[in-house]
Amino acid sequence: MDIATATTTSPALTAADRCDRCSAAARVRAFLPAGGELLFCQHHFNEHEARLVDLGATIEHDSDQLI
């Protein structure tokens, strides 16, 4: 499955960034083509990854960069 993975151009996720679905620590940021962004924990990203790809979202995995 191809995912557009961006080089981090936005601020790195911090421990204060929370998943939009469950409030766990955010590990992934998805930029939607129509504008806006969504933050996901790894669990919810895995659950919604296929739909994000279908929508053409750009994905940033910041799990290695958490502060």
mmCIF file of the N, C-alpha and C atoms, coordinates in Angstrom:
data_MODEL
# 
_entry.id   MODEL 
# 
loop_
_atom_site.group_PDB 
_atom_site.id 
_atom_site.type_symbol 
_atom_site.label_atom_id 
_atom_site.label_alt_id 
_atom_site.label_comp_id 
_atom_site.label_asym_id 
_atom_site.label_entity_id 
_atom_site.label_seq_id 
_atom_site.pdbx_PDB_ins_code 
_atom_site.Cartn_x 
_atom_site.Cartn_y 
_atom_site.Cartn_z 
_atom_site.occupancy 
_atom_site.B_iso_or_equiv 
_atom_site.pdbx_formal_charge 
_atom_site.auth_seq_id 
_atom_site.auth_comp_id 
_atom_site.auth_asym_id 
_atom_site.auth_atom_id 
_atom_site.pdbx_PDB_model_num 
ATOM 1   N N  . MET A 1 1  ? 0.848   -1.164 0.000  1.00 0.00 ? 1  MET A N  1 
ATOM 2   C CA . MET A 1 1  ? 0.000   0.000  0.000  1.00 0.00 ? 1  MET A CA 1 
ATOM 3   C C  . MET A 1 1  ? 0.897   1.231  0.000  1.00 0.00 ? 1  MET A C  1 
ATOM 4   N N  . ASP A 1 2  ? 0.727   2.122  -0.973 1.00 0.00 ? 2  ASP A N  1 
ATOM 5   C CA . ASP A 1 2  ? 1.540   3.326  -1.042 1.00 0.00 ? 2  ASP A CA 1 
ATOM 6   C C  . ASP A 1 2  ? 0.942   4.408  -0.174 1.00 0.00 ? 2  ASP A C  1 
ATOM 7   N N  . ILE A 1 3  ? 1.805   5.049  0.579  1.00 0.00 ? 3  ILE A N  1 
ATOM 8   C CA . ILE A 1 3  ? 1.404   6.175  1.413  1.00 0.00 ? 3  ILE A CA 1 
ATOM 9   C C  . ILE A 1 3  ? 2.362   7.304  1.106  1.00 0.00 ? 3  ILE A C  1 
ATOM 10  N N  . ALA A 1 4  ? 1.843   8.495  0.876  1.00 0.00 ? 4  ALA A N  1 
ATOM 11  C CA . ALA A 1 4  ? 2.701   9.654  0.722  1.00 0.00 ? 4  ALA A CA 1 
ATOM 12  C C  . ALA A 1 4  ? 3.218   10.010 2.104  1.00 0.00 ? 4  ALA A C  1 
ATOM 13  N N  . THR A 1 5  ? 4.518   9.838  2.297  1.00 0.00 ? 5  THR A N  1 
ATOM 14  C CA . THR A 1 5  ? 5.104   10.131 3.601  1.00 0.00 ? 5  THR A CA 1 
ATOM 15  C C  . THR A 1 5  ? 5.908   11.405 3.468  1.00 0.00 ? 5  THR A C  1 
ATOM 16  N N  . ALA A 1 6  ? 5.586   12.380 4.264  1.00 0.00 ? 6  ALA A N  1 
ATOM 17  C CA . ALA A 1 6  ? 6.225   13.686 4.165  1.00 0.00 ? 6  ALA A CA 1 
ATOM 18  C C  . ALA A 1 6  ? 7.467   13.760 5.028  1.00 0.00 ? 6  ALA A C  1 
ATOM 19  N N  . THR A 1 7  ? 8.408   14.551 4.578  1.00 0.00 ? 7  THR A N  1 
ATOM 20  C CA . THR A 1 7  ? 9.497   14.938 5.446  1.00 0.00 ? 7  THR A CA 1 
ATOM 21  C C  . THR A 1 7  ? 8.891   15.915 6.440  1.00 0.00 ? 7  THR A C  1 
ATOM 22  N N  . THR A 1 8  ? 9.268   15.790 7.679  1.00 0.00 ? 8  THR A N  1 
ATOM 23  C CA . THR A 1 8  ? 8.649   16.626 8.698  1.00 0.00 ? 8  THR A CA 1 
ATOM 24  C C  . THR A 1 8  ? 8.901   18.098 8.393  1.00 0.00 ? 8  THR A C  1 
ATOM 25  N N  . THR A 1 9  ? 7.825   18.814 8.097  1.00 0.00 ? 9  THR A N  1 
ATOM 26  C CA . THR A 1 9  ? 7.905   20.243 7.854  1.00 0.00 ? 9  THR A CA 1 
ATOM 27  C C  . THR A 1 9  ? 7.094   20.999 8.898  1.00 0.00 ? 9  THR A C  1 
ATOM 28  N N  . SER A 1 10 ? 6.293   20.288 9.637  1.00 0.00 ? 10 SER A N  1 
ATOM 29  C CA . SER A 1 10 ? 5.517   20.886 10.710 1.00 0.00 ? 10 SER A CA 1 
ATOM 30  C C  . SER A 1 10 ? 6.228   20.572 12.024 1.00 0.00 ? 10 SER A C  1 
ATOM 31  N N  . PRO A 1 11 ? 5.854   21.240 13.085 1.00 0.00 ? 11 PRO A N  1 
ATOM 32  C CA . PRO A 1 11 ? 6.507   20.959 14.373 1.00 0.00 ? 11 PRO A CA 1 
ATOM 33  C C  . PRO A 1 11 ? 6.367   19.489 14.750 1.00 0.00 ? 11 PRO A C  1 
ATOM 34  N N  . ALA A 1 12 ? 7.408   18.945 15.347 1.00 0.00 ? 12 ALA A N  1 
ATOM 35  C CA . ALA A 1 12 ? 7.370   17.556 15.800 1.00 0.00 ? 12 ALA A CA 1 
ATOM 36  C C  . ALA A 1 12 ? 6.256   17.391 16.826 1.00 0.00 ? 12 ALA A C  1 
ATOM 37  N N  . LEU A 1 13 ? 5.664   16.218 16.831 1.00 0.00 ? 13 LEU A N  1 
ATOM 38  C CA . LEU A 1 13 ? 4.663   15.926 17.848 1.00 0.00 ? 13 LEU A CA 1 
ATOM 39  C C  . LEU A 1 13 ? 5.336   15.885 19.217 1.00 0.00 ? 13 LEU A C  1 
ATOM 40  N N  . THR A 1 14 ? 4.611   16.317 20.211 1.00 0.00 ? 14 THR A N  1 
ATOM 41  C CA . THR A 1 14 ? 5.119   16.291 21.582 1.00 0.00 ? 14 THR A CA 1 
ATOM 42  C C  . THR A 1 14 ? 4.217   15.397 22.422 1.00 0.00 ? 14 THR A C  1 
ATOM 43  N N  . ALA A 1 15 ? 4.587   15.185 23.644 1.00 0.00 ? 15 ALA A N  1 
ATOM 44  C CA . ALA A 1 15 ? 3.773   14.380 24.557 1.00 0.00 ? 15 ALA A CA 1 
ATOM 45  C C  . ALA A 1 15 ? 2.399   15.023 24.788 1.00 0.00 ? 15 ALA A C  1 
ATOM 46  N N  . ALA A 1 16 ? 2.267   16.307 24.522 1.00 0.00 ? 16 ALA A N  1 
ATOM 47  C CA . ALA A 1 16 ? 0.993   17.000 24.701 1.00 0.00 ? 16 ALA A CA 1 
ATOM 48  C C  . ALA A 1 16 ? 0.033   16.774 23.533 1.00 0.00 ? 16 ALA A C  1 
ATOM 49  N N  . ASP A 1 17 ? 0.531   16.296 22.385 1.00 0.00 ? 17 ASP A N  1 
ATOM 50  C CA . ASP A 1 17 ? -0.324  16.040 21.226 1.00 0.00 ? 17 ASP A CA 1 
ATOM 51  C C  . ASP A 1 17 ? -1.066  14.731 21.424 1.00 0.00 ? 17 ASP A C  1 
ATOM 52  N N  . ARG A 1 18 ? -2.383  14.768 21.228 1.00 0.00 ? 18 ARG A N  1 
ATOM 53  C CA . ARG A 1 18 ? -3.234  13.621 21.536 1.00 0.00 ? 18 ARG A CA 1 
ATOM 54  C C  . ARG A 1 18 ? -3.984  13.152 20.288 1.00 0.00 ? 18 ARG A C  1 
ATOM 55  N N  . CYS A 1 19 ? -4.274  11.871 20.233 1.00 0.00 ? 19 CYS A N  1 
ATOM 56  C CA . CYS A 1 19 ? -5.054  11.268 19.159 1.00 0.00 ? 19 CYS A CA 1 
ATOM 57  C C  . CYS A 1 19 ? -6.447  11.910 19.113 1.00 0.00 ? 19 CYS A C  1 
ATOM 58  N N  . ASP A 1 20 ? -6.909  12.216 17.911 1.00 0.00 ? 20 ASP A N  1 
ATOM 59  C CA . ASP A 1 20 ? -8.239  12.804 17.754 1.00 0.00 ? 20 ASP A CA 1 
ATOM 60  C C  . ASP A 1 20 ? -9.363  11.806 18.019 1.00 0.00 ? 20 ASP A C  1 
ATOM 61  N N  . ARG A 1 21 ? -9.047  10.531 18.067 1.00 0.00 ? 21 ARG A N  1 
ATOM 62  C CA . ARG A 1 21 ? -10.064 9.507  18.307 1.00 0.00 ? 21 ARG A CA 1 
ATOM 63  C C  . ARG A 1 21 ? -10.188 9.123  19.775 1.00 0.00 ? 21 ARG A C  1 
ATOM 64  N N  . CYS A 1 22 ? -9.047  9.004  20.488 1.00 0.00 ? 22 CYS A N  1 
ATOM 65  C CA . CYS A 1 22 ? -9.122  8.423  21.833 1.00 0.00 ? 22 CYS A CA 1 
ATOM 66  C C  . CYS A 1 22 ? -8.299  9.163  22.892 1.00 0.00 ? 22 CYS A C  1 
ATOM 67  N N  . SER A 1 23 ? -7.621  10.206 22.529 1.00 0.00 ? 23 SER A N  1 
ATOM 68  C CA . SER A 1 23 ? -6.811  11.006 23.448 1.00 0.00 ? 23 SER A CA 1 
ATOM 69  C C  . SER A 1 23 ? -5.525  10.334 23.924 1.00 0.00 ? 23 SER A C  1 
ATOM 70  N N  . ALA A 1 24 ? -5.131  9.210  23.303 1.00 0.00 ? 24 ALA A N  1 
ATOM 71  C CA . ALA A 1 24 ? -3.815  8.626  23.588 1.00 0.00 ? 24 ALA A CA 1 
ATOM 72  C C  . ALA A 1 24 ? -2.755  9.513  22.931 1.00 0.00 ? 24 ALA A C  1 
ATOM 73  N N  . ALA A 1 25 ? -1.508  9.279  23.239 1.00 0.00 ? 25 ALA A N  1 
ATOM 74  C CA . ALA A 1 25 ? -0.417  10.057 22.643 1.00 0.00 ? 25 ALA A CA 1 
ATOM 75  C C  . ALA A 1 25 ? -0.442  9.918  21.120 1.00 0.00 ? 25 ALA A C  1 
ATOM 76  N N  . ALA A 1 26 ? -0.373  11.040 20.424 1.00 0.00 ? 26 ALA A N  1 
ATOM 77  C CA . ALA A 1 26 ? -0.369  11.034 18.957 1.00 0.00 ? 26 ALA A CA 1 
ATOM 78  C C  . ALA A 1 26 ? 0.988   10.563 18.453 1.00 0.00 ? 26 ALA A C  1 
ATOM 79  N N  . ARG A 1 27 ? 0.969   9.683  17.465 1.00 0.00 ? 27 ARG A N  1 
ATOM 80  C CA . ARG A 1 27 ? 2.176   9.164  16.832 1.00 0.00 ? 27 ARG A CA 1 
ATOM 81  C C  . ARG A 1 27 ? 2.234   9.482  15.348 1.00 0.00 ? 27 ARG A C  1 
ATOM 82  N N  . VAL A 1 28 ? 1.079   9.830  14.772 1.00 0.00 ? 28 VAL A N  1 
ATOM 83  C CA . VAL A 1 28 ? 0.982   10.056 13.329 1.00 0.00 ? 28 VAL A CA 1 
ATOM 84  C C  . VAL A 1 28 ? 0.144   11.303 13.074 1.00 0.00 ? 28 VAL A C  1 
ATOM 85  N N  . ARG A 1 29 ? 0.591   12.110 12.109 1.00 0.00 ? 29 ARG A N  1 
ATOM 86  C CA . ARG A 1 29 ? -0.153  13.295 11.675 1.00 0.00 ? 29 ARG A CA 1 
ATOM 87  C C  . ARG A 1 29 ? -0.534  13.051 10.220 1.00 0.00 ? 29 ARG A C  1 
ATOM 88  N N  . ALA A 1 30 ? -1.795  13.250 9.895  1.00 0.00 ? 30 ALA A N  1 
ATOM 89  C CA . ALA A 1 30 ? -2.292  13.093 8.526  1.00 0.00 ? 30 ALA A CA 1 
ATOM 90  C C  . ALA A 1 30 ? -2.799  14.444 8.035  1.00 0.00 ? 30 ALA A C  1 
ATOM 91  N N  . PHE A 1 31 ? -2.237  14.908 6.925  1.00 0.00 ? 31 PHE A N  1 
ATOM 92  C CA . PHE A 1 31 ? -2.680  16.148 6.297  1.00 0.00 ? 31 PHE A CA 1 
ATOM 93  C C  . PHE A 1 31 ? -3.649  15.789 5.183  1.00 0.00 ? 31 PHE A C  1 
ATOM 94  N N  . LEU A 1 32 ? -4.860  16.307 5.265  1.00 0.00 ? 32 LEU A N  1 
ATOM 95  C CA . LEU A 1 32 ? -5.883  16.012 4.272  1.00 0.00 ? 32 LEU A CA 1 
ATOM 96  C C  . LEU A 1 32 ? -5.743  16.946 3.073  1.00 0.00 ? 32 LEU A C  1 
ATOM 97  N N  . PRO A 1 33 ? -5.976  16.447 1.863  1.00 0.00 ? 33 PRO A N  1 
ATOM 98  C CA . PRO A 1 33 ? -5.822  17.274 0.666  1.00 0.00 ? 33 PRO A CA 1 
ATOM 99  C C  . PRO A 1 33 ? -6.735  18.499 0.665  1.00 0.00 ? 33 PRO A C  1 
ATOM 100 N N  . ALA A 1 34 ? -7.899  18.402 1.273  1.00 0.00 ? 34 ALA A N  1 
ATOM 101 C CA . ALA A 1 34 ? -8.837  19.526 1.312  1.00 0.00 ? 34 ALA A CA 1 
ATOM 102 C C  . ALA A 1 34 ? -8.473  20.538 2.388  1.00 0.00 ? 34 ALA A C  1 
ATOM 103 N N  . GLY A 1 35 ? -7.427  20.235 3.168  1.00 0.00 ? 35 GLY A N  1 
ATOM 104 C CA . GLY A 1 35 ? -7.010  21.107 4.255  1.00 0.00 ? 35 GLY A CA 1 
ATOM 105 C C  . GLY A 1 35 ? -7.274  20.446 5.591  1.00 0.00 ? 35 GLY A C  1 
ATOM 106 N N  . GLY A 1 36 ? -6.569  20.874 6.577  1.00 0.00 ? 36 GLY A N  1 
ATOM 107 C CA . GLY A 1 36 ? -6.723  20.323 7.909  1.00 0.00 ? 36 GLY A CA 1 
ATOM 108 C C  . GLY A 1 36 ? -5.799  19.150 8.148  1.00 0.00 ? 36 GLY A C  1 
ATOM 109 N N  . GLU A 1 37 ? -5.715  18.797 9.401  1.00 0.00 ? 37 GLU A N  1 
ATOM 110 C CA . GLU A 1 37 ? -4.874  17.668 9.777  1.00 0.00 ? 37 GLU A CA 1 
ATOM 111 C C  . GLU A 1 37 ? -5.561  16.870 10.873 1.00 0.00 ? 37 GLU A C  1 
ATOM 112 N N  . LEU A 1 38 ? -5.201  15.613 10.952 1.00 0.00 ? 38 LEU A N  1 
ATOM 113 C CA . LEU A 1 38 ? -5.707  14.723 11.980 1.00 0.00 ? 38 LEU A CA 1 
ATOM 114 C C  . LEU A 1 38 ? -4.515  14.098 12.687 1.00 0.00 ? 38 LEU A C  1 
ATOM 115 N N  . LEU A 1 39 ? -4.643  13.903 13.992 1.00 0.00 ? 39 LEU A N  1 
ATOM 116 C CA . LEU A 1 39 ? -3.612  13.240 14.781 1.00 0.00 ? 39 LEU A CA 1 
ATOM 117 C C  . LEU A 1 39 ? -4.141  11.890 15.225 1.00 0.00 ? 39 LEU A C  1 
ATOM 118 N N  . PHE A 1 40 ? -3.293  10.872 15.141 1.00 0.00 ? 40 PHE A N  1 
ATOM 119 C CA . PHE A 1 40 ? -3.692  9.518  15.508 1.00 0.00 ? 40 PHE A CA 1 
ATOM 120 C C  . PHE A 1 40 ? -2.652  8.856  16.386 1.00 0.00 ? 40 PHE A C  1 
ATOM 121 N N  . CYS A 1 41 ? -3.103  8.046  17.329 1.00 0.00 ? 41 CYS A N  1 
ATOM 122 C CA . CYS A 1 41 ? -2.215  7.103  17.994 1.00 0.00 ? 41 CYS A CA 1 
ATOM 123 C C  . CYS A 1 41 ? -1.917  6.018  16.948 1.00 0.00 ? 41 CYS A C  1 
ATOM 124 N N  . GLN A 1 42 ? -0.958  5.153  17.220 1.00 0.00 ? 42 GLN A N  1 
ATOM 125 C CA . GLN A 1 42 ? -0.616  4.130  16.224 1.00 0.00 ? 42 GLN A CA 1 
ATOM 126 C C  . GLN A 1 42 ? -1.798  3.193  15.965 1.00 0.00 ? 42 GLN A C  1 
ATOM 127 N N  . HIS A 1 43 ? -2.522  2.837  17.018 1.00 0.00 ? 43 HIS A N  1 
ATOM 128 C CA . HIS A 1 43 ? -3.674  1.936  16.875 1.00 0.00 ? 43 HIS A CA 1 
ATOM 129 C C  . HIS A 1 43 ? -4.718  2.510  15.919 1.00 0.00 ? 43 HIS A C  1 
ATOM 130 N N  . HIS A 1 44 ? -5.111  3.750  16.126 1.00 0.00 ? 44 HIS A N  1 
ATOM 131 C CA . HIS A 1 44 ? -6.152  4.334  15.282 1.00 0.00 ? 44 HIS A CA 1 
ATOM 132 C C  . HIS A 1 44 ? -5.631  4.667  13.887 1.00 0.00 ? 44 HIS A C  1 
ATOM 133 N N  . PHE A 1 45 ? -4.347  4.982  13.759 1.00 0.00 ? 45 PHE A N  1 
ATOM 134 C CA . PHE A 1 45 ? -3.793  5.157  12.417 1.00 0.00 ? 45 PHE A CA 1 
ATOM 135 C C  . PHE A 1 45 ? -3.891  3.843  11.650 1.00 0.00 ? 45 PHE A C  1 
ATOM 136 N N  . ASN A 1 46 ? -3.495  2.743  12.288 1.00 0.00 ? 46 ASN A N  1 
ATOM 137 C CA . ASN A 1 46 ? -3.579  1.434  11.624 1.00 0.00 ? 46 ASN A CA 1 
ATOM 138 C C  . ASN A 1 46 ? -5.011  1.147  11.187 1.00 0.00 ? 46 ASN A C  1 
ATOM 139 N N  . GLU A 1 47 ? -5.970  1.505  12.029 1.00 0.00 ? 47 GLU A N  1 
ATOM 140 C CA . GLU A 1 47 ? -7.383  1.263  11.731 1.00 0.00 ? 47 GLU A CA 1 
ATOM 141 C C  . GLU A 1 47 ? -7.868  2.099  10.544 1.00 0.00 ? 47 GLU A C  1 
ATOM 142 N N  . HIS A 1 48 ? -7.370  3.323  10.399 1.00 0.00 ? 48 HIS A N  1 
ATOM 143 C CA . HIS A 1 48 ? -7.873  4.255  9.384  1.00 0.00 ? 48 HIS A CA 1 
ATOM 144 C C  . HIS A 1 48 ? -6.909  4.486  8.221  1.00 0.00 ? 48 HIS A C  1 
ATOM 145 N N  . GLU A 1 49 ? -5.795  3.792  8.218  1.00 0.00 ? 49 GLU A N  1 
ATOM 146 C CA . GLU A 1 49 ? -4.761  4.013  7.197  1.00 0.00 ? 49 GLU A CA 1 
ATOM 147 C C  . GLU A 1 49 ? -5.291  3.868  5.772  1.00 0.00 ? 49 GLU A C  1 
ATOM 148 N N  . ALA A 1 50 ? -6.031  2.820  5.486  1.00 0.00 ? 50 ALA A N  1 
ATOM 149 C CA . ALA A 1 50 ? -6.520  2.590  4.125  1.00 0.00 ? 50 ALA A CA 1 
ATOM 150 C C  . ALA A 1 50 ? -7.387  3.746  3.637  1.00 0.00 ? 50 ALA A C  1 
ATOM 151 N N  . ARG A 1 51 ? -8.247  4.243  4.490  1.00 0.00 ? 51 ARG A N  1 
ATOM 152 C CA . ARG A 1 51 ? -9.125  5.365  4.093  1.00 0.00 ? 51 ARG A CA 1 
ATOM 153 C C  . ARG A 1 51 ? -8.320  6.639  3.884  1.00 0.00 ? 51 ARG A C  1 
ATOM 154 N N  . LEU A 1 52 ? -7.328  6.873  4.729  1.00 0.00 ? 52 LEU A N  1 
ATOM 155 C CA . LEU A 1 52 ? -6.474  8.050  4.559  1.00 0.00 ? 52 LEU A CA 1 
ATOM 156 C C  . LEU A 1 52 ? -5.731  7.989  3.220  1.00 0.00 ? 52 LEU A C  1 
ATOM 157 N N  . VAL A 1 53 ? -5.261  6.816  2.862  1.00 0.00 ? 53 VAL A N  1 
ATOM 158 C CA . VAL A 1 53 ? -4.595  6.633  1.570  1.00 0.00 ? 53 VAL A CA 1 
ATOM 159 C C  . VAL A 1 53 ? -5.585  6.910  0.440  1.00 0.00 ? 53 VAL A C  1 
ATOM 160 N N  . ASP A 1 54 ? -6.797  6.371  0.552  1.00 0.00 ? 54 ASP A N  1 
ATOM 161 C CA . ASP A 1 54 ? -7.834  6.612  -0.465 1.00 0.00 ? 54 ASP A CA 1 
ATOM 162 C C  . ASP A 1 54 ? -8.108  8.103  -0.643 1.00 0.00 ? 54 ASP A C  1 
ATOM 163 N N  . LEU A 1 55 ? -8.053  8.842  0.457  1.00 0.00 ? 55 LEU A N  1 
ATOM 164 C CA . LEU A 1 55 ? -8.310  10.285 0.410  1.00 0.00 ? 55 LEU A CA 1 
ATOM 165 C C  . LEU A 1 55 ? -7.116  11.080 -0.104 1.00 0.00 ? 55 LEU A C  1 
ATOM 166 N N  . GLY A 1 56 ? -5.965  10.436 -0.219 1.00 0.00 ? 56 GLY A N  1 
ATOM 167 C CA . GLY A 1 56 ? -4.762  11.133 -0.685 1.00 0.00 ? 56 GLY A CA 1 
ATOM 168 C C  . GLY A 1 56 ? -4.070  11.923 0.404  1.00 0.00 ? 56 GLY A C  1 
ATOM 169 N N  . ALA A 1 57 ? -4.248  11.527 1.654  1.00 0.00 ? 57 ALA A N  1 
ATOM 170 C CA . ALA A 1 57 ? -3.619  12.238 2.771  1.00 0.00 ? 57 ALA A CA 1 
ATOM 171 C C  . ALA A 1 57 ? -2.104  12.073 2.738  1.00 0.00 ? 57 ALA A C  1 
ATOM 172 N N  . THR A 1 58 ? -1.410  13.093 3.192  1.00 0.00 ? 58 THR A N  1 
ATOM 173 C CA . THR A 1 58 ? 0.029   13.032 3.387  1.00 0.00 ? 58 THR A CA 1 
ATOM 174 C C  . THR A 1 58 ? 0.249   12.669 4.843  1.00 0.00 ? 58 THR A C  1 
ATOM 175 N N  . ILE A 1 59 ? 1.089   11.672 5.083  1.00 0.00 ? 59 ILE A N  1 
ATOM 176 C CA . ILE A 1 59 ? 1.266   11.107 6.423  1.00 0.00 ? 59 ILE A CA 1 
ATOM 177 C C  . ILE A 1 59 ? 2.648   11.430 6.958  1.00 0.00 ? 59 ILE A C  1 
ATOM 178 N N  . GLU A 1 60 ? 2.690   11.886 8.199  1.00 0.00 ? 60 GLU A N  1 
ATOM 179 C CA . GLU A 1 60 ? 3.952   12.071 8.927  1.00 0.00 ? 60 GLU A CA 1 
ATOM 180 C C  . GLU A 1 60 ? 3.948   11.143 10.124 1.00 0.00 ? 60 GLU A C  1 
ATOM 181 N N  . HIS A 1 61 ? 4.938   10.270 10.172 1.00 0.00 ? 61 HIS A N  1 
ATOM 182 C CA . HIS A 1 61 ? 5.118   9.385  11.330 1.00 0.00 ? 61 HIS A CA 1 
ATOM 183 C C  . HIS A 1 61 ? 6.144   10.046 12.216 1.00 0.00 ? 61 HIS A C  1 
ATOM 184 N N  . ASP A 1 62 ? 5.735   10.530 13.360 1.00 0.00 ? 62 ASP A N  1 
ATOM 185 C CA . ASP A 1 62 ? 6.651   11.212 14.274 1.00 0.00 ? 62 ASP A CA 1 
ATOM 186 C C  . ASP A 1 62 ? 6.975   10.373 15.498 1.00 0.00 ? 62 ASP A C  1 
ATOM 187 N N  . SER A 1 63 ? 6.703   9.095  15.474 1.00 0.00 ? 63 SER A N  1 
ATOM 188 C CA . SER A 1 63 ? 6.886   8.284  16.682 1.00 0.00 ? 63 SER A CA 1 
ATOM 189 C C  . SER A 1 63 ? 8.332   8.280  17.167 1.00 0.00 ? 63 SER A C  1 
ATOM 190 N N  . ASP A 1 64 ? 9.304   8.446  16.272 1.00 0.00 ? 64 ASP A N  1 
ATOM 191 C CA . ASP A 1 64 ? 10.691  8.461  16.685 1.00 0.00 ? 64 ASP A CA 1 
ATOM 192 C C  . ASP A 1 64 ? 11.135  9.841  17.160 1.00 0.00 ? 64 ASP A C  1 
ATOM 193 N N  . GLN A 1 65 ? 10.275  10.853 16.994 1.00 0.00 ? 65 GLN A N  1 
ATOM 194 C CA . GLN A 1 65 ? 10.661  12.211 17.296 1.00 0.00 ? 65 GLN A CA 1 
ATOM 195 C C  . GLN A 1 65 ? 9.912   12.825 18.452 1.00 0.00 ? 65 GLN A C  1 
ATOM 196 N N  . LEU A 1 66 ? 9.183   12.038 19.223 1.00 0.00 ? 66 LEU A N  1 
ATOM 197 C CA . LEU A 1 66 ? 8.427   12.599 20.348 1.00 0.00 ? 66 LEU A CA 1 
ATOM 198 C C  . LEU A 1 66 ? 9.370   13.221 21.370 1.00 0.00 ? 66 LEU A C  1 
ATOM 199 N N  . ILE A 1 67 ? 8.953   14.338 21.889 1.00 0.00 ? 67 ILE A N  1 
ATOM 200 C CA . ILE A 1 67 ? 9.756   15.063 22.883 1.00 0.00 ? 67 ILE A CA 1 
ATOM 201 C C  . ILE A 1 67 ? 9.248   14.709 24.257 1.00 0.00 ? 67 ILE A C  1 
# 
